[in-house]
Amino acid sequence: KRIEYYDSLGISGNTIMKHIQYLIMKIAKYEKRSEKWNSWRRTHPKNIPRQHNSSDCGIYICQYAKWICKRGNPFSLIPSFSSKKMRELMITEMKNELIIPFLRKEF
């Protein structure tokens, strides 16, 4: 069990992770859960693609989430992945309904 913090700007997430862990512990106490939330590990992966401006965070967040859901570590495969390449990849995925193909059945 762990809390992972991904930041495309490379900012340390220690304070943020402590706040998240505190919030989880408060919710657990309110819901009367007996789990030891304070034993969760906090991790902040360092070797991930980084953005080079203050406007591309959405692109990186979407790609991080996709990679995490695939349960792989593709971050090490593309250390120089550019915002432009990520944007093009997302457009291709959306056009080909590769991100959320299940929605097509609902509409």
Residue frames as qw, qx, qy, qz and C-alpha x, y, z in Angstrom:
[[0.000, 0.890, 0.455, 0.000, 0.00, 0.00, 0.00],
 [0.455, -0.198, 0.060, 0.866, 1.42, 3.31, -1.04],
 [0.223, 0.900, 0.229, -0.296, 0.67, 6.86, -2.03],
 [0.618, 0.101, 0.360, 0.691, 2.38, 7.83, -5.26],
 [0.082, 0.875, 0.128, -0.460, 2.93, 11.41, -6.31],
 [0.622, 0.279, 0.427, 0.594, 3.75, 12.26, -9.92],
 [0.014, 0.881, 0.099, -0.462, 4.77, 15.81, -10.75],
 [0.727, 0.535, 0.246, 0.354, 5.66, 16.73, -14.31],
 [0.112, 0.939, -0.168, 0.277, 7.48, 19.85, -13.10],
 [0.685, 0.210, -0.543, 0.438, 9.72, 17.82, -10.79],
 [0.277, -0.611, 0.300, -0.678, 8.59, 19.48, -7.57],
 [0.165, 0.080, -0.915, 0.359, 9.05, 17.42, -4.40],
 [0.543, -0.399, -0.440, -0.594, 5.74, 16.05, -3.21],
 [0.361, -0.047, -0.800, 0.477, 6.60, 15.23, 0.41],
 [0.189, 0.096, 0.404, -0.890, 4.32, 17.85, 1.93],
 [0.614, 0.067, -0.297, -0.729, 1.47, 17.03, -0.44],
 [0.623, -0.010, -0.778, -0.083, 1.78, 13.30, 0.26],
 [0.156, -0.069, -0.734, 0.658, 1.74, 13.93, 4.03],
 [0.398, 0.108, 0.164, -0.896, -1.48, 15.93, 3.62],
 [0.677, 0.064, -0.534, -0.502, -3.04, 13.18, 1.50],
 [0.485, -0.021, -0.843, 0.234, -2.06, 10.56, 4.04],
 [0.065, 0.078, 0.556, -0.825, -3.49, 12.69, 6.85],
 [0.556, 0.091, -0.113, -0.818, -6.76, 13.10, 4.95],
 [0.658, 0.032, -0.715, -0.234, -6.98, 9.34, 4.31],
 [0.298, -0.053, -0.809, 0.503, -6.42, 8.67, 8.01],
 [0.276, 0.093, 0.330, -0.898, -9.16, 11.16, 8.96],
 [0.664, 0.078, -0.367, -0.647, -11.61, 9.56, 6.52],
 [0.570, 0.025, -0.820, 0.052, -10.72, 6.08, 7.82],
 [0.076, -0.068, -0.699, 0.708, -11.29, 7.21, 11.40],
 [0.460, 0.106, 0.074, -0.879, -14.65, 8.77, 10.47],
 [0.756, 0.107, -0.454, -0.459, -15.69, 5.56, 8.69],
 [0.715, -0.457, 0.458, -0.264, -14.40, 3.51, 11.64],
 [0.867, 0.377, -0.324, 0.038, -11.97, 1.49, 9.56],
 [0.767, -0.596, 0.200, 0.126, -9.32, -0.39, 11.43],
 [0.815, 0.420, 0.000, 0.399, -6.68, -0.28, 8.72],
 [0.547, -0.589, 0.051, 0.593, -3.26, 1.15, 9.61],
 [0.479, 0.848, 0.169, 0.151, -3.18, 4.04, 7.13],
 [0.156, -0.928, 0.330, 0.081, -0.07, 5.53, 8.67],
 [0.680, -0.306, 0.604, 0.280, 1.93, 2.48, 7.51],
 [0.697, 0.668, 0.247, 0.082, 1.39, 3.32, 3.85],
 [0.590, -0.197, 0.256, 0.740, 4.56, 4.12, 1.93],
 [0.279, 0.891, 0.084, -0.347, 4.92, 7.44, 0.14],
 [0.663, -0.014, 0.463, 0.588, 6.73, 7.38, -3.20],
 [0.251, 0.870, -0.014, -0.425, 7.68, 10.12, -5.60],
 [0.827, 0.227, 0.347, 0.381, 9.06, 8.66, -8.86],
 [0.183, -0.745, 0.206, 0.608, 11.87, 10.81, -10.20],
 [0.204, -0.225, 0.721, 0.623, 12.65, 9.27, -13.59],
 [0.396, 0.617, 0.675, -0.085, 9.48, 10.33, -15.41],
 [0.350, 0.498, 0.360, 0.707, 8.90, 12.59, -18.41],
 [0.203, -0.552, -0.321, 0.742, 8.96, 16.28, -17.45],
 [0.310, 0.855, 0.375, 0.178, 7.18, 19.23, -18.95],
 [0.529, -0.001, 0.012, 0.849, 9.19, 22.29, -19.91],
 [0.107, -0.377, -0.131, -0.911, 6.52, 24.94, -19.47],
 [0.194, 0.065, 0.669, -0.715, 3.64, 25.74, -17.14],
 [0.595, 0.215, -0.021, -0.774, 0.81, 24.83, -19.51],
 [0.592, 0.215, -0.709, -0.318, 1.25, 21.16, -20.44],
 [0.257, -0.250, 0.812, -0.461, 0.44, 19.58, -17.07],
 [0.779, 0.170, 0.255, -0.548, -2.87, 18.14, -18.32],
 [0.736, 0.463, -0.464, -0.171, -1.12, 16.21, -21.07],
 [0.241, 0.407, -0.823, 0.315, 1.34, 14.72, -18.61],
 [0.486, -0.119, 0.618, -0.606, -1.31, 13.88, -16.01],
 [0.853, 0.265, 0.001, -0.450, -3.39, 12.01, -18.61],
 [0.676, 0.452, -0.581, 0.013, -0.38, 10.05, -19.83],
 [0.041, -0.368, 0.802, -0.469, 0.84, 9.25, -16.29],
 [0.672, -0.007, 0.449, -0.589, -2.64, 7.95, -15.40],
 [0.852, 0.361, -0.232, -0.301, -2.77, 5.82, -18.54],
 [0.484, 0.468, -0.714, 0.192, 0.66, 4.31, -17.86],
 [0.260, -0.281, 0.730, -0.566, -0.13, 3.66, -14.20],
 [0.802, 0.110, 0.230, -0.541, -3.37, 1.89, -15.17],
 [0.805, 0.409, -0.413, -0.120, -1.42, -0.35, -17.52],
 [0.813, -0.543, 0.209, 0.013, 0.70, -1.34, -14.49],
 [0.836, 0.303, -0.017, 0.457, 3.93, -0.98, -16.38],
 [0.392, -0.729, 0.058, 0.558, 6.90, 1.29, -16.12],
 [0.630, 0.599, 0.298, 0.394, 7.06, 2.88, -19.55],
 [0.122, -0.984, 0.070, 0.105, 8.54, 6.02, -18.01],
 [0.543, -0.537, 0.513, 0.392, 11.98, 4.49, -18.29],
 [0.644, 0.310, 0.590, 0.375, 11.36, 3.78, -21.98],
 [0.299, 0.743, 0.329, 0.501, 10.72, 7.37, -22.99],
 [0.460, -0.515, -0.268, 0.672, 12.81, 9.75, -20.89],
 [0.120, -0.236, 0.194, 0.944, 12.71, 12.44, -23.58],
 [0.136, 0.591, 0.770, 0.199, 9.03, 12.20, -24.50],
 [0.081, 0.037, 0.027, 0.996, 8.05, 15.68, -25.64],
 [0.336, 0.407, 0.475, -0.704, 4.80, 17.53, -25.05],
 [0.466, 0.419, -0.371, -0.686, 4.28, 17.69, -28.79],
 [0.323, 0.127, -0.920, -0.183, 4.63, 13.90, -29.10],
 [0.074, 0.235, 0.846, -0.473, 2.30, 13.34, -26.15],
 [0.410, 0.431, 0.162, -0.788, -0.29, 15.68, -27.64],
 [0.475, 0.333, -0.612, -0.537, -0.11, 13.86, -30.99],
 [0.181, 0.008, -0.979, 0.095, -0.40, 10.49, -29.24],
 [0.222, 0.332, 0.665, -0.631, -3.49, 11.62, -27.30],
 [0.484, 0.424, -0.135, -0.753, -5.14, 12.96, -30.46],
 [0.413, 0.224, -0.822, -0.323, -4.50, 9.65, -32.23],
 [0.053, -0.117, -0.937, 0.325, -5.87, 7.70, -29.26],
 [0.339, 0.396, 0.435, -0.734, -9.02, 9.82, -29.12],
 [0.488, 0.395, -0.387, -0.675, -9.62, 9.68, -32.87],
 [0.490, 0.154, -0.836, -0.194, -9.27, 5.90, -32.82],
 [0.735, -0.466, -0.033, -0.492, -11.25, 5.53, -29.58],
 [0.693, 0.181, -0.639, 0.282, -8.35, 3.78, -27.87],
 [0.000, -0.310, 0.566, -0.764, -8.67, 5.52, -24.50],
 [0.410, 0.109, 0.643, -0.638, -12.31, 4.89, -23.65],
 [0.226, 0.019, -0.772, -0.594, -13.80, 2.61, -26.30],
 [0.047, -0.369, -0.904, 0.213, -16.60, 1.44, -23.99],
 [0.183, 0.449, 0.257, -0.836, -18.38, 4.81, -24.31],
 [0.250, 0.148, -0.611, -0.737, -19.27, 4.05, -27.91],
 [0.228, -0.274, -0.930, -0.086, -21.69, 1.34, -26.73],
 [0.070, -0.503, -0.621, 0.597, -23.49, 3.74, -24.41],
 [0.171, 0.487, -0.019, -0.856, -24.30, 6.42, -27.00]]
